[in-house]
Amino acid sequence: MTSAALEVGTVVAERTVHLTRESLVRYAGASGDFNPIHYRDDVAERVGLPGVLAHGMLTMGLAVETIVEWLGDAGRIVDYGVRFTRPVVVDAEHGADLFVSAKVGAVDDEAVRIDLTVTFGDTTVLGKAQVRVRHQS
C-alpha cells in the first residue's frame, strides 16, 4: 500500500455483522463485562434503555476488524478511536445487523487514515471512527 495507490474516498472494505444475544453472552465471558443491560431485558427496561444493548467495545472491535483482511497485518494499526453515539439494540429473536464501511479518509507520507462508518439500521452508532495505519514496508 503506497500513497500513490490509494485515493481519498476509496472504499477498502465493507461487511455486515449479525449479532445475537448469544454473541453478547460470549463477549461478556471473554471480556468479563457482565453488566446485565447486555443480556437481560428486564434490567435494560428498568434503567430506561430501549432493550438489551451490544457492548460498546464489541461494536468497536467488530468495526476495526473489517479492515484486517485488507491490511494483511493488524500490527500496522497505529491508532484507533471512536465516539459511541448511539446504542445497538439486540433483539432477542432477530438479533441486530451492523454494517461497516471503511474508506480512505487521508493519506500522508507515514500513514493512511481509514474512516469507518458503522450503522445499525439507518443510525450511525460510532462517530468519528478513525483508524490510522502505517504504510506497508
WOMO-V980756 format. One record per backbone hydrogen bond with DSSP energy under -0.5 kcal/mol. NH is the residue of the N-H (numbers start at 1). CO is the residue of the C=O. E is the energy in kcal/mol with one decimal. If there is no record, write none. Layout:
NH/CO/E + NH/CO/E
//
This chain:
5/2/-0.9 + 6/2/-0.8 + 6/3/-0.5 + 9/104/-3.1 + 10/7/-2.2 + 12/10/-0.5 + 12/102/-2.7 + 13/102/-1.4 + 15/100/-2.1 + 17/98/-2.9 + 19/17/-0.6 + 19/96/-3.6 + 24/20/-1.6 + 25/21/-2.1 + 26/22/-2.6 + 27/23/-2.3 + 28/24/-2.5 + 29/25/-2.1 + 30/26/-2.1 + 31/27/-3.0 + 32/28/-2.4 + 34/32/-1.2 + 38/35/-2.1 + 39/36/-1.6 + 40/36/-2.7 + 41/39/-0.5 + 44/40/-2.2 + 45/41/-2.8 + 46/42/-2.1 + 47/43/-1.7 + 48/45/-1.7 + 49/44/-2.8 + 53/37/-2.1 + 54/88/-2.7 + 59/55/-2.1 + 60/56/-2.5 + 61/57/-2.4 + 62/58/-2.7 + 63/59/-2.0 + 64/60/-2.0 + 65/61/-2.0 + 66/62/-0.7 + 66/63/-1.0 + 67/64/-1.6 + 68/65/-1.1 + 69/65/-0.5 + 71/67/-2.6 + 72/68/-2.7 + 76/73/-2.1 + 77/74/-1.7 + 78/132/-3.0 + 79/132/-1.4 + 81/130/-2.0 + 83/127/-2.5 + 85/83/-0.8 + 85/125/-1.7 + 86/125/-1.2 + 89/87/-0.7 + 90/52/-2.7 + 90/88/-0.5 + 91/89/-0.8 + 91/95/-1.3 + 95/91/-1.7 + 96/19/-2.2 + 98/17/-3.0 + 98/96/-0.5 + 99/119/-2.8 + 100/15/-3.0 + 101/117/-2.3 + 102/13/-3.0 + 103/101/-0.5 + 103/115/-2.3 + 104/10/-2.5 + 105/113/-3.6 + 106/113/-1.4 + 108/111/-2.6 + 112/133/-2.8 + 113/106/-2.9 + 114/112/-0.6 + 114/131/-3.4 + 115/103/-3.1 + 115/113/-0.5 + 116/114/-0.5 + 116/129/-3.1 + 117/101/-2.8 + 118/116/-0.6 + 118/126/-0.5 + 119/99/-2.7 + 119/117/-0.5 + 120/123/-2.8 + 121/97/-0.6 + 123/120/-1.7 + 125/118/-2.7 + 126/118/-0.9 + 127/83/-3.5 + 129/116/-0.6 + 130/81/-2.3 + 130/128/-1.0 + 131/114/-2.8 + 132/79/-3.0 + 133/112/-2.8 + 133/131/-0.6 + 134/76/-2.5 + 135/110/-1.4 + 136/1/-0.8
//
